[in-house]
C-alpha cells in the first residue's frame, strides 16, 4: 500500500510559502483544515484564486538534504541565509551524528524555511525534488 502524505508532515512548512504539486498544477500552501484533512492553495500567478485539495492528493516540493553535502559551508550560508553553526548541525543530522530531536529550534526553523526534506518525504514518494520542477 502506498504511503500517504499526512498533515503533520506539512505543518512545519506552513509559515514559509511551501509549494505543493496537485493534479491541477502548482499552488502555494495558504491554510490547513485539520478536521477535513484539506489544504487551501493559492495560485502562484493569481494569489486571489484559491482551491482546496485533500492532503493525500498533493505532493510537497522540497529540497533533498543530499544536496546540502555537495556545497561548502560558505556557499550554504550565502544561499540559504543561515549561520555556520546551523550548517554544521544539518551536516551532523545528515551524517546521523545527531537525530532530528537533538537539533536546535533555530536549525529546525531554518530547514522548514528553506523547504529541506528532513523527514525523507521525497524518498517515500510524498514530495518532489524542487529542482525537478521547471
C-alpha positions in Angstrom: 0.0 0.0 0.0 1.3 3.4 -1.0 2.3 5.8 1.8 0.1 8.8 2.1 1.0 12.3 3.0 -0.1 13.3 6.5 -1.0 16.7 7.8 1.7 16.6 10.5 4.3 16.3 7.7 3.0 19.5 6.1 2.6 21.6 9.2 6.2 22.6 9.8 6.3 24.3 6.4 3.0 26.3 6.7 4.7 29.6 7.6 7.1 29.5 4.7 5.2 29.7 1.3 5.5 26.0 0.7 4.8 25.0 -2.9 2.6 22.0 -3.5 2.0 20.0 -6.6 -1.5 18.8 -7.4 -3.3 17.3 -10.4 -4.2 20.9 -11.4 -0.6 22.1 -11.1 1.4 24.1 -8.6 0.0 26.0 -5.7 1.2 27.7 -2.5 0.0 26.5 0.8 -2.3 29.0 2.5 -4.2 27.1 5.1 -4.7 23.6 6.5 -8.1 22.3 7.6 -7.1 19.6 10.1 -10.7 18.3 10.6 -11.3 17.7 6.9 -7.7 16.9 6.1 -7.7 19.5 3.3 -5.3 22.2 2.3 -6.1 25.5 0.7 -3.8 26.5 -2.0 -3.4 29.8 -3.9 -2.4 30.0 -7.5 1.2 31.4 -7.7 0.2 33.5 -10.7 -3.0 34.8 -9.2 -2.9 34.9 -5.4 -6.6 35.7 -5.1 -7.5 32.4 -6.8 -7.7 29.6 -4.2 -8.6 26.0 -4.3 -9.0 23.2 -1.8 -7.4 19.7 -2.1 -7.2 16.6 0.1 -3.8 16.4 1.5 -3.3 12.9 0.2 -3.7 14.1 -3.4 -0.8 16.6 -3.0 3.0 16.4 -3.2 5.2 18.8 -1.4 8.1 20.5 -3.3 11.2 20.1 -1.1 15.0 20.3 -1.3 16.7 16.9 -0.6 19.3 17.1 2.2 21.7 15.2 0.0 22.3 18.4 -2.0 23.4 20.1 1.2 26.5 17.9 1.4 27.7 19.0 -2.0 28.3 22.6 -1.1 30.8 24.4 1.2 29.8 26.0 4.4 30.2 29.4 2.9 28.0 28.6 -0.1 25.3 27.2 2.2 25.4 30.3 4.4 25.1 32.6 1.4 22.4 30.7 -0.5 20.2 29.8 2.5 20.9 32.8 4.8 22.0 30.6 7.7 24.9 30.7 10.1 27.8 28.3 10.3 26.5 26.6 13.4 23.3 25.8 11.6 25.3 24.4 8.6 27.3 22.1 11.0 24.1 21.0 12.8 22.5 20.0 9.5 25.7 18.2 8.3 25.6 16.3 11.6 22.0 15.4 11.1 22.8 14.1 7.6 25.7 12.1 8.9 23.5 10.6 11.6 25.7 12.0 14.4 22.5 13.6 15.8 18.8 13.0 15.4 16.0 15.4 14.5 15.0 15.5 18.1 18.5 16.8 19.0 18.7 19.8 16.7 18.2 23.3 17.9 14.9 25.2 17.2 17.0 27.6 15.1 18.1 24.8 12.8 14.7 23.2 12.6 13.2 26.6 11.6 15.9 27.1 9.0 15.2 23.7 7.4 11.5 24.5 7.3 12.0 28.0 5.9 14.3 26.6 3.2 12.0 23.7 2.4 14.5 20.9 3.3 13.2 17.4 3.2 14.4 16.3 6.7 11.7 13.5 7.0 12.6 11.7 3.8 9.3 12.6 2.1 11.0 12.6 -1.3 12.3 9.0 -0.7 8.8 7.9 0.4 7.3 9.4 -2.8 5.3 12.0 -0.9 7.3 15.0 -2.0 9.1 16.1 -5.2 12.6 17.4 -5.5 12.0 21.1 -6.1 14.9 21.2 -8.7 13.0 18.8 -11.0 10.1 21.2 -11.4 10.5 23.9 -14.1 
